[in-house]
Amino acid sequence: MLRARAIIILIYCILCSCELKIQSENLYSISTEKIEVRWAGDMDSDTNLSWSPNGDCLVTTREKLGTHIKKISLVDGSESTIFQYKGGCGYITLSPDGNKFAFSPWYTNQLFIASIIDSTARQLTSVGSSIYGIFWSPDSYVIGFNVYQDYAYQIWTITVNGDKLRQISPDDRRSYCGSEFYPDGQKILLTYNGNVWNIDIYSKQLTRLTYLSKVTLHPNIIDRDMSKLVYQCKFGSDSTLIYLYDLTSKNREKIISLNGRCIQQVLSPDKSQLAIDLVTSDGNVVYAISITDGKIEKIIENRRYPSFFPNGESILAAQIKYYSVIRVVSLTDSTIHDITDWDTKNGDTSPLWVDNGKSILFLRQGNLWKISYPEKTMVQLTKFKNKKIFNPEISTDGDKIFYDDGNDVYILNIQTGELVNLSVDINEPLSQPCVSPDCKFLLCCFFYGIKVFELENGKLNHKYDIIGDYKNPTWSVYNPDFGSHIAVENNDDIYVISPKDWIPELLISRAKGPCWSPDGTKIAYIQDRVVCISTIFKELE
């Protein structure tokens, strides 16, 4: 498909070469030194940039990780958010009384406890390098957790008040992984050296329970006389077996074989089911598995770390995702301000400075919004329900917004609300409109590159085609010394085009997201996930 497209583009380019009258010449040079705006953070390669009219700030998008803790009904599938956390959470485990849960933020050694009643959270402790696996005592007062340090896992406990922090497992630099408390709260079930053991939390005496040849993980006791348990065996990175083991007869029975890697396994209150967080090629999926017959039921996709509520009719699970927020980066004092909320479900993108730097235009759920800066007062400009807006572009006078819907290009008058489809007579999809400073020309991306139109009385008159994988065009203001120019992307490089001859010239290699300065002499862009600024300092004769 790509080869065929390349051939078509080549033929198209040959046919159009006479019309375009291309004459190659190097028009520009950039300074050898670039400014790296490292305080802007680790940027995504598709980040949008927009330069403030006074030149002091950049507005951009920033992805942030957030966790929504949800209560999901096993009866009707309904769910509600009961807690939010700024960042990723791991090993989220509900207490037996159903009033609180414990978790460890991703990539930390911290243990937190959160209340479901008032949605508050507090840190209990920080131990070792990282925390793996969390489990509760039957009275919901003590939390057990596994700590990774010195290349081994150790079992620790702490009370919900944050006191009595204790290491339970032997300090012998061997790995012990706890999975649950015994019903009396006096012992902890654990895996060590590929088998299931228990340990007395006071005397720290270890007792071996199984003699198996396969490495076991996540054991759980399933009957009150503690004669049976379930556990996992993993084969490679994409296969998990779950077994039922009789501690009296030493017999084991396979319950189910799963394609995927199980992260968390918990028992239902009546000990008849397991809820698991299974990592598959399609993402994380929460399943319920019957211990008696191995019947498996998908509960929900894209949720993690399940725990049963005491009544067994609902589960606690986490939705972990990236949210895109709008932020302003100061080029004078290095400060950063998030303009929209980090936990929004809307994914704010495509920010543009408007109103002479007093407001920022952006997209939220396919519609245009405007937020004042720095007051942060928001207003929704469009309320489309059946179509979405992409790639908004503001005219130099600030009165008109150009955008596409994935197929056609539109112009919206901000004052009157008049909306005109500019490409109604164009028989091919157009996107990413880019308007000249005088609003006389409009660039649009199409399948083979960029089309150049004259814009006259709400009509597009086709003039030129610039063939190649060009995208994300942006047009500078008119500069008395340099004129106005277009910056575009092509295969992760930035090119500059003069409207005098429409010839793309390589400007910056390994860079994306070009954005012109207010005076048209500098370009901000993303290179190696860092915001950079380069100055175009002279035009070569």
C-alpha positions as CSV (number, residue, x, y, z in Angstrom):
1,M,0.0,0.0,0.0
2,L,2.8,2.4,0.9
3,R,4.8,1.5,-2.2
4,A,1.8,2.1,-4.4
5,R,1.1,5.4,-2.7
6,A,4.7,6.5,-3.3
7,I,4.5,5.7,-7.0
8,I,1.3,7.6,-7.3
9,I,2.8,10.6,-5.6
10,L,5.9,10.5,-7.9
11,I,3.7,10.4,-11.0
12,Y,1.5,13.2,-9.6
13,C,4.6,15.3,-8.9
14,I,5.9,14.9,-12.5
15,L,2.6,15.9,-13.9
16,C,2.4,19.0,-11.8
17,S,6.0,20.1,-12.1
18,C,5.3,22.2,-15.2
19,E,2.5,24.0,-13.5
20,L,4.4,24.6,-10.2
21,K,7.6,26.0,-12.0
22,I,9.7,24.9,-9.0
23,Q,13.2,26.4,-8.8
24,S,15.2,25.2,-5.8
25,E,17.2,27.8,-3.8
26,N,18.2,28.0,-0.2
27,L,16.5,31.0,1.3
28,Y,17.2,30.5,5.0
29,S,19.7,29.7,7.7
30,I,19.1,29.1,11.4
31,S,21.3,29.9,14.3
32,T,23.7,27.2,15.4
33,E,22.6,27.5,18.9
34,K,19.1,26.6,20.0
35,I,17.3,27.3,23.2
36,E,16.0,24.2,25.0
37,V,13.0,25.0,27.2
38,R,13.6,22.0,29.4
39,W,11.4,23.4,32.2
40,A,8.4,22.7,30.0
41,G,8.7,19.1,30.8
42,D,9.0,15.8,28.9
43,M,6.7,16.6,25.9
44,D,4.8,14.2,23.7
45,S,5.9,14.4,20.1
46,D,2.4,15.4,19.0
47,T,2.2,18.3,21.4
48,N,0.5,21.5,20.1
49,L,2.4,24.8,20.6
50,S,1.1,28.4,20.3
51,W,3.2,31.5,21.0
52,S,1.6,34.4,23.0
53,P,1.3,37.7,21.1
54,N,3.8,39.4,23.5
55,G,6.3,36.6,23.0
56,D,6.6,35.8,26.7
57,C,4.8,32.5,26.9
58,L,4.0,29.3,25.0
59,V,0.7,27.6,25.5
60,T,0.9,23.8,25.0
61,T,-0.8,20.6,25.8
62,R,0.5,18.2,28.4
63,E,-0.5,14.6,29.1
64,K,-1.0,13.7,32.7
65,L,-1.7,10.3,34.3
66,G,-4.8,10.0,36.5
67,T,-6.5,7.2,38.3
68,H,-10.3,7.0,38.8
69,I,-11.3,4.4,41.5
70,K,-14.7,3.1,40.6
71,K,-17.4,1.0,42.1
72,I,-18.8,-1.4,39.5
73,S,-22.0,-3.4,40.0
74,L,-21.9,-7.0,39.1
75,V,-25.7,-7.0,38.8
76,D,-26.3,-4.4,36.1
77,G,-22.8,-3.3,35.1
78,S,-23.2,0.3,36.3
79,E,-20.2,2.2,37.7
80,S,-19.5,5.3,39.7
81,T,-16.3,7.1,40.5
82,I,-15.7,7.3,44.2
83,F,-12.1,8.6,44.3
84,Q,-9.6,10.3,42.0
85,Y,-5.8,10.4,42.3
86,K,-3.3,12.5,40.4
87,G,-1.1,9.8,39.0
88,G,-1.1,6.1,38.5
89,C,-2.0,3.8,41.4
90,G,-1.0,0.1,41.8
91,Y,-2.2,-2.9,43.8
92,I,-5.4,-1.2,44.9
93,T,-7.1,-3.4,47.5
94,L,-10.4,-2.9,49.3
95,S,-10.6,-3.5,53.1
96,P,-12.9,-6.3,54.3
97,D,-15.3,-3.8,55.8
98,G,-15.6,-2.0,52.5
99,N,-15.0,1.4,53.9
100,K,-11.4,2.1,52.7
101,F,-8.7,0.8,50.4
102,A,-4.9,0.8,50.2
103,F,-2.7,1.5,47.2
104,S,0.8,2.3,46.2
105,P,1.4,5.1,43.6
106,W,3.3,3.9,40.5
107,Y,7.0,4.0,40.6
108,T,7.2,4.8,44.3
109,N,7.9,3.1,47.6
110,Q,4.9,4.7,49.2
111,L,1.8,3.1,50.8
112,F,-1.4,5.1,51.0
113,I,-4.8,4.5,52.6
114,A,-8.0,6.2,51.2
115,S,-11.5,6.5,52.7
116,I,-14.5,5.7,50.5
117,I,-16.7,7.6,52.9
118,D,-15.1,11.0,52.5
119,S,-12.8,10.5,49.5
120,T,-9.7,11.5,51.4
121,A,-6.3,9.8,51.3
122,R,-3.1,9.9,53.4
123,Q,0.3,8.3,53.2
124,L,1.0,5.6,55.8
125,T,4.7,4.9,55.1
126,S,7.5,4.6,52.5
127,V,9.7,1.5,52.6
128,G,12.3,0.0,50.3
129,S,12.4,0.6,46.6
130,S,8.9,-0.3,45.6
131,I,5.7,-2.0,46.9
132,Y,4.2,-5.1,45.3
133,G,0.9,-6.7,46.5
134,I,-1.3,-5.4,49.3
135,F,-3.6,-7.4,51.6
136,W,-5.8,-6.7,54.7
137,S,-6.2,-8.3,58.0
138,P,-9.8,-9.7,58.6
139,D,-10.6,-6.8,61.1
140,S,-9.5,-4.2,58.5
141,Y,-7.0,-2.8,61.0
142,V,-3.6,-4.1,59.7
143,I,-2.3,-3.9,56.1
144,G,0.2,-6.4,54.8
145,F,2.3,-5.5,51.8
146,N,5.4,-6.7,50.0
147,V,8.5,-4.5,49.7
148,Y,11.2,-4.8,47.1
149,Q,14.6,-3.9,48.4
150,D,18.2,-5.4,48.0
151,Y,17.0,-7.5,45.0
152,A,14.5,-9.4,47.1
153,Y,10.8,-9.1,48.3
154,Q,10.0,-8.9,52.0
155,I,6.7,-8.9,53.9
156,W,5.8,-5.9,56.0
157,T,2.7,-4.8,58.0
158,I,1.4,-1.5,59.3
159,T,-1.8,-0.4,61.1
160,V,-4.3,1.9,59.5
161,N,-3.1,4.6,61.9
162,G,0.3,4.5,60.4
163,D,2.1,3.0,63.4
164,K,3.6,-0.4,64.3
165,L,5.5,-0.8,61.0
166,R,7.1,-4.2,61.1
167,Q,9.0,-6.5,58.8
168,I,7.5,-9.9,59.1
169,S,9.6,-12.1,56.8
170,P,13.2,-13.1,57.7
171,D,15.9,-10.6,56.9
172,D,17.9,-13.1,54.9
173,R,17.8,-11.4,51.4
174,R,15.5,-14.1,50.1
175,S,12.2,-13.3,48.5
176,Y,9.0,-13.8,50.5
177,C,5.7,-12.6,48.9
178,G,2.6,-12.5,51.2
179,S,-0.9,-12.8,49.7
180,E,-3.4,-12.8,52.5
181,F,-3.9,-13.0,56.3
182,Y,-5.3,-16.2,57.9
183,P,-8.9,-15.7,59.3
184,D,-7.6,-15.3,62.8
185,G,-5.1,-12.6,61.7
186,Q,-2.2,-14.4,63.3
187,K,-0.5,-15.8,60.2
188,I,0.1,-14.7,56.6
189,L,0.0,-17.0,53.6
190,L,3.0,-16.5,51.3
191,T,5.1,-17.9,48.6
192,Y,8.8,-18.7,49.0
193,N,11.1,-20.7,46.9
194,G,8.3,-21.7,44.5
195,N,6.0,-23.1,47.1
196,V,3.3,-22.0,49.5
197,W,4.1,-21.3,53.2
198,N,2.7,-19.5,56.1
199,I,4.4,-17.4,58.7
200,D,3.4,-16.5,62.3
201,I,3.4,-12.7,62.4
202,Y,4.6,-12.7,66.1
203,S,7.1,-15.6,66.3
204,K,8.0,-15.4,62.6
205,Q,8.0,-19.1,62.4
206,L,7.7,-20.4,58.8
207,T,5.7,-23.5,57.9
208,R,5.8,-25.2,54.5
209,L,2.4,-26.1,53.0
210,T,3.1,-27.4,49.5
211,Y,5.8,-29.4,47.7
212,L,5.4,-28.4,44.1
213,S,7.7,-28.4,41.1
214,K,6.2,-25.3,39.6
215,V,6.6,-21.8,40.8
216,T,3.4,-20.7,42.6
217,L,2.0,-17.2,43.0
218,H,-0.9,-15.4,44.7
219,P,-2.2,-18.3,46.9
220,N,-5.6,-17.8,48.6
221,I,-7.3,-20.0,51.2
222,I,-10.8,-21.0,50.0
223,D,-12.3,-22.9,52.9
224,R,-12.8,-22.2,56.6
225,D,-10.9,-25.3,57.8
226,M,-7.9,-24.0,55.7
227,S,-7.5,-27.4,53.9
228,K,-7.7,-26.0,50.3
229,L,-6.2,-23.1,48.5
230,V,-5.9,-21.7,45.0
231,Y,-2.8,-20.5,43.4
232,Q,-1.2,-19.5,40.0
233,C,1.5,-20.8,37.8
234,K,3.0,-18.6,35.1
235,F,4.5,-19.8,31.9
236,G,6.5,-17.1,30.1
237,S,4.9,-13.7,29.9
238,D,1.6,-14.6,28.3
239,S,0.1,-17.7,30.0
240,T,-1.3,-18.2,33.5
241,L,-2.7,-21.4,35.0
242,I,-4.9,-21.4,38.1
243,Y,-5.0,-24.5,40.3
244,L,-7.0,-25.8,43.2
245,Y,-4.8,-27.6,45.8
246,D,-5.9,-29.9,48.7
247,L,-3.5,-29.5,51.6
248,T,-4.7,-32.8,53.1
249,S,-4.5,-35.1,50.1
250,K,-1.7,-33.1,48.3
251,N,-3.7,-33.3,45.1
252,R,-4.1,-30.4,42.7
253,E,-6.7,-29.7,40.1
254,K,-6.4,-27.2,37.2
255,I,-9.3,-24.7,37.3
256,I,-8.5,-22.8,34.1
257,S,-5.7,-21.8,31.7
258,L,-5.6,-18.1,30.7
259,N,-3.9,-16.3,27.8
260,G,-2.4,-13.4,29.6
261,R,-0.5,-12.3,32.7
262,C,-2.4,-12.0,35.9
263,I,-1.5,-9.0,38.0
264,Q,-3.9,-9.2,40.9
265,Q,-6.1,-12.1,42.2
266,V,-8.7,-11.7,45.0
267,L,-11.4,-14.0,46.4
268,S,-15.1,-13.1,46.7
269,P,-16.5,-12.9,50.2
270,D,-18.2,-16.3,49.9
271,K,-14.9,-17.7,48.4
272,S,-16.7,-19.1,45.4
273,Q,-15.1,-16.8,42.8
274,L,-11.8,-15.2,41.9
275,A,-11.6,-11.7,40.4
276,I,-8.4,-11.2,38.4
277,D,-6.7,-8.4,36.6
278,L,-5.5,-10.0,33.4
279,V,-3.0,-8.3,31.1
280,T,-3.7,-9.4,27.5
281,S,-2.7,-8.2,24.0
282,D,-5.9,-6.1,24.0
283,G,-5.1,-4.4,27.4
284,N,-6.2,-5.0,30.9
285,V,-9.4,-7.0,31.5
286,V,-11.2,-7.8,34.8
287,Y,-12.6,-11.4,34.9
288,A,-14.6,-13.4,37.4
289,I,-13.7,-17.1,37.6
290,S,-15.8,-19.8,39.4
291,I,-13.6,-22.0,41.5
292,T,-15.9,-24.9,41.3
293,D,-16.3,-25.3,37.6
294,G,-13.7,-22.8,36.1
295,K,-16.4,-20.8,34.4
296,I,-15.0,-17.4,33.4
297,E,-16.9,-14.2,32.8
298,K,-15.6,-10.9,31.6
299,I,-16.6,-8.1,34.0
300,I,-15.2,-5.1,32.3
301,E,-12.4,-4.0,30.0
302,N,-9.7,-1.3,30.7
303,R,-10.0,-1.5,34.4
304,R,-7.4,-2.8,36.9
305,Y,-6.8,-4.1,40.4
306,P,-10.3,-5.5,41.3
307,S,-11.5,-6.1,44.9
308,F,-14.9,-7.4,46.1
309,F,-17.2,-5.3,48.2
310,P,-18.5,-7.2,51.3
311,N,-21.8,-8.0,49.8
312,G,-20.2,-9.6,46.7
313,E,-22.5,-7.7,44.4
314,S,-20.0,-5.0,43.4
315,I,-16.2,-4.7,42.9
316,L,-13.7,-1.9,43.3
317,A,-11.5,-1.3,40.2
318,A,-9.3,1.4,38.8
319,Q,-9.4,3.2,35.5
320,I,-6.0,4.5,34.7
321,K,-5.6,6.7,31.7
322,Y,-3.8,9.8,30.3
323,Y,-5.6,13.1,30.3
324,S,-4.5,16.0,28.2
325,V,-4.5,19.5,29.8
326,I,-3.7,23.0,28.6
327,R,-0.7,24.6,30.2
328,V,1.2,27.9,29.8
329,V,5.0,27.9,29.9
330,S,6.7,31.2,30.7
331,L,9.8,32.0,28.6
332,T,10.9,34.7,31.1
333,D,10.7,33.1,34.6
334,S,10.4,29.4,33.7
335,T,7.0,29.0,35.5
336,I,4.4,26.6,34.4
337,H,0.6,27.0,34.9
338,D,-2.0,24.3,34.2
339,I,-4.9,26.2,32.7
340,T,-7.5,23.3,32.5
341,D,-8.1,20.7,35.2
342,W,-5.8,17.7,35.3
343,D,-8.7,15.2,35.9
344,T,-11.0,16.3,33.1
345,K,-12.5,13.5,31.1
346,N,-12.4,15.7,28.0
347,G,-8.8,15.6,26.7
348,D,-8.2,19.3,26.0
349,T,-6.1,19.8,22.9
350,S,-5.1,22.3,20.1
351,P,-4.6,25.5,22.2
352,L,-4.4,28.9,20.4
353,W,-3.9,32.4,21.9
354,V,-6.7,34.7,21.1
355,D,-8.0,38.2,22.2
356,N,-4.5,39.6,22.1
357,G,-3.2,37.1,24.6
358,K,-6.1,37.5,27.1
359,S,-7.7,34.1,26.3
360,I,-6.9,30.7,24.9
361,L,-8.9,28.8,22.4
362,F,-8.9,25.0,22.6
363,L,-10.8,21.8,21.7
364,R,-12.7,19.7,24.2
365,Q,-14.7,16.7,23.1
366,G,-14.8,17.9,19.6
367,N,-16.1,21.4,20.3
368,L,-14.4,24.8,20.6
369,W,-14.0,26.3,24.1
370,K,-12.3,29.5,25.3
371,I,-10.7,30.2,28.6
372,S,-9.5,33.5,29.9
373,Y,-5.9,33.8,31.1
374,P,-5.0,34.0,33.9
375,E,-8.6,34.2,35.3
376,K,-9.5,30.7,33.9
377,T,-13.1,31.7,33.1
378,M,-14.4,29.2,30.4
379,V,-17.1,29.5,27.8
380,Q,-18.2,27.0,25.2
381,L,-18.2,28.4,21.7
382,T,-19.7,25.5,19.7
383,K,-22.1,22.8,20.7
384,F,-22.0,20.3,17.9
385,K,-23.4,16.9,18.7
386,N,-23.0,14.9,15.5
387,K,-19.6,16.0,14.3
388,K,-16.3,17.0,15.7
389,I,-13.9,19.9,15.2
390,F,-10.3,19.3,14.4
391,N,-7.2,21.5,13.8
392,P,-8.6,25.0,14.6
393,E,-6.8,28.0,13.1
394,I,-7.4,31.6,14.1
395,S,-7.2,34.5,11.5
396,T,-4.8,37.3,12.1
397,D,-7.6,39.7,13.0
398,G,-9.0,37.2,15.5
399,D,-12.5,37.4,14.0
400,K,-12.6,34.0,12.2
401,I,-11.8,30.4,13.0
402,F,-10.9,27.9,10.4
403,Y,-11.1,24.2,11.1
404,D,-11.9,20.8,9.6
405,D,-14.2,17.9,10.5
406,G,-12.0,15.2,9.0
407,N,-13.5,15.7,5.5
408,D,-14.4,19.4,4.9
409,V,-12.9,22.7,5.8
410,Y,-15.0,25.4,7.5
411,I,-14.8,29.1,8.5
412,L,-16.6,30.3,11.6
413,N,-17.3,34.0,12.2
414,I,-16.8,34.4,16.0
415,Q,-18.9,37.6,16.2
416,T,-21.9,36.5,14.2
417,G,-21.7,32.7,14.5
418,E,-22.0,32.3,10.7
419,L,-20.6,29.0,9.6
420,V,-19.5,28.3,6.0
421,N,-18.3,25.1,4.4
422,L,-15.4,26.2,2.3
423,S,-14.8,22.9,0.6
424,V,-18.3,22.1,-0.5
425,D,-17.2,22.1,-4.1
426,I,-14.0,20.1,-3.5
427,N,-14.3,16.5,-4.4
428,E,-11.7,15.1,-1.9
429,P,-11.1,15.2,1.8
430,L,-9.3,18.3,3.2
431,S,-7.8,18.8,6.6
432,Q,-5.5,21.0,8.7
433,P,-6.4,24.5,7.3
434,C,-3.7,27.2,7.5
435,V,-4.6,30.7,6.6
436,S,-2.2,33.5,5.3
437,P,-1.9,36.7,7.4
438,D,-4.0,38.6,4.9
439,C,-6.6,35.8,4.7
440,K,-6.1,35.7,0.9
441,F,-4.6,32.2,0.8
442,L,-5.6,28.9,2.6
443,L,-3.4,25.8,2.8
444,C,-5.1,22.4,3.4
445,C,-3.6,18.9,3.7
446,F,-4.9,16.2,1.3
447,F,-3.8,12.7,0.4
448,Y,-0.8,13.6,-1.6
449,G,0.4,16.6,0.3
450,I,-0.8,20.2,0.6
451,K,-3.2,22.2,-1.6
452,V,-2.8,25.9,-2.0
453,F,-6.1,27.8,-2.4
454,E,-7.0,31.4,-3.0
455,L,-9.7,32.4,-0.6
456,E,-12.3,34.8,-2.1
457,N,-15.8,35.5,-1.0
458,G,-16.1,32.3,0.9
459,K,-14.9,30.2,-2.1
460,L,-11.7,28.2,-2.6
461,N,-9.9,28.6,-5.9
462,H,-7.2,26.0,-6.3
463,K,-3.8,27.3,-7.2
464,Y,-1.0,24.8,-6.5
465,D,-0.2,21.4,-5.0
466,I,2.8,20.8,-2.9
467,I,3.4,17.0,-3.2
468,G,4.9,14.9,-0.3
469,D,4.0,13.8,3.2
470,Y,3.6,17.3,4.4
471,K,1.3,18.1,7.4
472,N,0.7,20.5,10.2
473,P,1.3,23.7,8.2
474,T,1.6,27.0,10.1
475,W,1.9,30.5,8.6
476,S,4.0,33.2,10.2
477,V,3.0,36.9,10.4
478,Y,4.4,39.3,7.8
479,N,7.9,40.5,8.8
480,P,9.2,43.6,7.0
481,D,12.6,42.1,6.6
482,F,11.7,38.4,6.0
483,G,8.2,38.4,4.7
484,S,5.8,35.7,5.7
485,H,6.5,32.0,5.5
486,I,5.0,28.6,6.1
487,A,6.5,25.9,8.3
488,V,5.4,22.2,7.8
489,E,6.3,18.8,9.0
490,N,7.5,16.0,6.7
491,N,8.7,12.6,8.1
492,D,9.7,14.1,11.5
493,D,11.5,17.0,9.9
494,I,10.5,20.7,9.7
495,Y,10.5,22.4,6.3
496,V,10.0,26.1,5.5
497,I,8.1,27.3,2.4
498,S,8.1,30.8,0.8
499,P,4.8,31.8,-0.8
500,K,6.9,33.3,-3.6
501,D,7.7,29.9,-5.1
502,W,6.0,27.3,-2.8
503,I,9.3,25.3,-2.6
504,P,9.8,23.3,0.6
505,E,13.3,23.8,2.1
506,L,14.6,21.6,5.0
507,L,14.9,23.8,8.1
508,I,15.2,21.5,11.2
509,S,15.8,17.8,11.3
510,R,14.2,15.4,13.8
511,A,11.6,18.0,14.9
512,K,7.8,18.3,15.0
513,G,5.1,20.7,15.9
514,P,6.4,24.0,14.5
515,C,5.1,27.3,15.9
516,W,6.1,30.8,14.8
517,S,7.0,33.6,17.1
518,P,4.9,36.8,17.0
519,D,7.5,38.6,14.9
520,G,8.0,35.7,12.5
521,T,11.7,35.3,13.2
522,K,11.8,32.3,15.5
523,I,10.3,28.8,15.5
524,A,9.4,26.8,18.6
525,Y,9.2,23.0,18.1
526,I,9.5,19.6,19.8
527,Q,12.8,17.8,19.4
528,D,13.6,14.6,21.4
529,R,10.6,15.4,23.6
530,V,12.0,18.8,24.6
531,V,10.6,22.2,23.6
532,C,13.2,24.0,21.6
533,I,13.4,27.5,20.0
534,S,15.5,28.3,17.0
535,T,16.0,31.8,15.4
536,I,15.9,32.2,11.6
537,F,18.3,35.1,11.5
538,K,19.0,35.9,7.9
539,E,17.8,35.5,4.3
540,L,20.5,34.4,1.9
541,E,20.7,36.3,-1.4
